[in-house]
Amino acid sequence: MASASGDRSGSVRVRRTVRGDLPEVVAMIQELADFEKMPAGPQLTVEDLERDGGFLDGQRSCPDGPVFHSFVLELQHDPPGDANQKPSTSTPADCSGGPLTRKLIGYAICFYSYSTWQGKSLALEDIYIRPQYRRHGYGEHFFKALARHARDNHCSRIDFHVLDWNPATSFYRRMGALDLTEAESWHFYRLPKDAIVALCDE
């Protein structure tokens, strides 16, 4: 995700995920799991994302709103004559279509959490850009759009976790992120489903 000059073959925009994007998002979730050396990790289906993201009409399974928010990074191949257009700087938003050829090259999934110290926070579960589109400045473009989304929705911070061997750690540090395990000795814990069941059965 390291930043470099914009790709002159087209432009990109960040927009909210729509229902028709979900099969491609599921494919990219698997690509990310493969990269993280956990290919058997993903168990979500398109139907799960439709339900939990509130993409279904007359949604009843999420009475308090969607469980997560999702954005995609879309490469727009410009018609001849516009090849020098630089990446868009739009914030995550629904946008109307135009006479362009589009390709999804990344996605992000996030949700709101709450800190008793600082209030509303944005938890970034995934941010991913397909390998062939890295090193064109798109990672920085995507991350800044998510930062604007956090700011506009009154979030005090963005929280996320990264594998220690992931080369993107240097990118996140450059974006201003702090390694809390290193700086404050916080550790990320998880209670898996079988442990929840065991506790409830005691």
C-alpha positions in Angstrom: 0.0 0.0 0.0 3.0 2.3 -0.1 2.2 5.6 -1.8 3.6 6.5 -5.2 2.5 8.7 -8.1 -1.0 8.4 -9.4 -1.6 5.8 -12.1 -2.1 7.7 -15.3 -4.1 4.9 -16.9 -7.2 6.0 -15.1 -8.6 7.5 -11.9 -10.1 6.0 -8.8 -13.0 6.9 -6.5 -14.1 5.7 -3.1 -17.8 5.0 -2.7 -20.1 3.1 -0.5 -20.5 -0.6 -1.4 -23.8 -1.5 -3.1 -25.5 -4.9 -3.1 -24.2 -5.7 -6.6 -20.6 -5.3 -5.3 -20.9 -8.0 -2.6 -19.7 -11.0 -4.7 -16.6 -9.1 -5.6 -16.1 -8.0 -2.0 -16.3 -11.7 -0.8 -13.7 -12.6 -3.4 -11.4 -9.8 -2.1 -12.0 -11.0 1.5 -10.6 -14.4 0.4 -7.7 -12.7 -1.4 -6.8 -10.9 1.8 -7.0 -14.1 3.9 -4.7 -15.8 1.4 -2.2 -12.9 1.7 -2.4 -13.2 5.5 -1.7 -17.0 5.2 -5.1 -17.9 6.6 -6.9 -19.2 3.5 -9.5 -21.2 5.5 -10.4 -18.2 7.7 -13.2 -16.6 5.8 -16.6 -18.2 6.4 -18.9 -15.4 5.3 -21.2 -15.6 2.3 -22.8 -12.9 0.2 -26.0 -13.6 2.0 -24.3 -12.9 5.4 -23.0 -9.5 4.1 -26.4 -8.7 2.6 -28.1 -9.3 5.9 -25.6 -7.8 8.3 -24.8 -4.8 6.1 -28.5 -3.9 5.7 -28.5 -4.4 1.9 -31.8 -6.2 1.8 -35.1 -4.3 1.2 -37.3 -4.4 4.3 -34.4 -5.4 6.4 -35.6 -6.9 9.7 -32.5 -8.7 10.9 -30.7 -5.4 11.7 -33.5 -3.4 13.5 -30.9 -0.9 14.9 -29.2 -0.4 11.5 -26.4 -2.3 9.7 -23.8 -4.1 11.7 -21.0 -2.8 9.5 -20.3 -0.2 6.8 -18.4 -1.0 3.6 -16.6 1.0 1.0 -15.0 0.0 -2.3 -12.2 1.5 -4.3 -13.2 1.7 -7.9 -10.8 2.2 -10.8 -12.4 4.3 -13.6 -10.9 3.9 -17.0 -11.4 7.2 -18.7 -12.4 7.6 -22.3 -9.6 8.5 -24.8 -8.4 12.0 -24.2 -8.7 11.9 -20.4 -5.7 9.7 -19.7 -3.9 12.3 -17.5 -6.7 12.6 -15.0 -5.5 12.1 -11.4 -7.2 10.0 -8.8 -10.4 11.5 -7.4 -10.4 12.9 -3.8 -14.1 12.2 -3.1 -15.1 11.0 0.4 -17.0 7.7 0.7 -20.4 8.4 -0.8 -22.9 7.0 -3.2 -22.2 8.5 -6.7 -24.1 8.4 -9.9 -22.8 6.5 -12.8 -21.1 7.8 -15.9 -19.8 6.7 -19.3 -16.7 5.0 -17.8 -15.4 1.4 -17.5 -15.2 0.5 -13.8 -13.3 -2.2 -11.9 -13.3 -2.8 -8.2 -9.7 -2.9 -7.0 -10.2 -2.7 -3.2 -12.6 -2.7 -0.3 -12.9 -1.6 3.3 -15.2 -2.9 6.1 -15.6 -0.9 9.3 -18.0 -0.4 12.2 -18.5 1.9 15.1 -17.3 1.1 18.5 -17.2 3.1 21.7 -14.4 4.1 24.1 -15.2 5.1 27.6 -12.1 7.4 27.4 -12.7 9.1 24.0 -16.3 8.2 22.9 -17.2 7.1 19.4 -14.5 5.3 17.4 -14.2 3.7 14.0 -13.0 0.1 14.0 -11.4 -0.7 10.7 -11.8 -4.5 10.2 -10.3 -4.7 6.7 -8.7 -2.4 4.1 -7.4 -4.1 1.0 -6.1 -3.2 -2.4 -5.5 -5.9 -5.0 -1.7 -6.4 -5.5 -1.5 -5.3 -9.1 -2.9 -1.9 -8.1 -0.6 -1.2 -5.2 2.2 1.4 -5.3 0.2 3.9 -7.2 -0.9 6.1 -4.3 -4.3 4.3 -4.0 -3.7 3.1 -0.5 -3.1 6.6 0.8 -6.1 7.8 -1.2 -8.3 5.1 0.3 -7.1 5.6 3.9 -7.5 9.3 3.8 -11.1 8.9 2.5 -11.8 6.6 5.5 -10.3 9.2 7.8 -12.6 11.8 6.4 -15.5 9.4 7.0 -14.4 9.0 10.6 -14.1 12.8 11.1 -17.4 13.5 9.5 -19.1 11.0 11.8 -17.6 12.4 15.0 -15.2 9.6 15.6 -12.3 10.3 18.0 -10.0 7.7 16.5 -9.6 4.8 14.1 -8.7 1.4 15.6 -7.3 -1.6 13.6 -4.9 -4.5 14.0 -2.1 -5.6 11.7 0.0 -8.7 11.5 3.6 -8.0 12.7 5.1 -9.2 9.4 2.8 -7.2 7.1 4.9 -4.7 5.2 1.9 -2.3 5.4 3.0 -1.5 9.0 5.4 1.2 7.6 2.5 2.7 5.6 0.3 2.9 8.7 3.0 4.5 10.7 3.5 7.1 7.9 -0.3 7.8 8.1 0.2 8.6 11.8 -0.9 5.4 13.4 0.5 4.3 16.7 1.4 0.7 17.6 -0.3 0.4 21.0 1.2 -3.0 21.7 4.6 -1.4 21.4 3.8 2.0 22.9 1.4 1.1 25.7 1.6 -2.7 26.0 -2.0 -3.3 25.0 -2.7 -6.7 23.6 -5.5 -7.7 21.3 -7.7 -10.5 22.8 -10.5 -12.6 21.3 -13.0 -14.9 22.9 -13.9 -17.4 20.0 -17.3 -18.9 19.5 -16.5 -22.3 21.1 -15.3 -20.5 24.3 -18.5 -18.5 24.4 -20.5 -21.7 24.1 -18.4 -23.3 26.8 -18.9 -20.4 29.2 -22.7 -20.4 28.6 -22.9 -24.1 29.2 -21.1 -24.1 32.6 
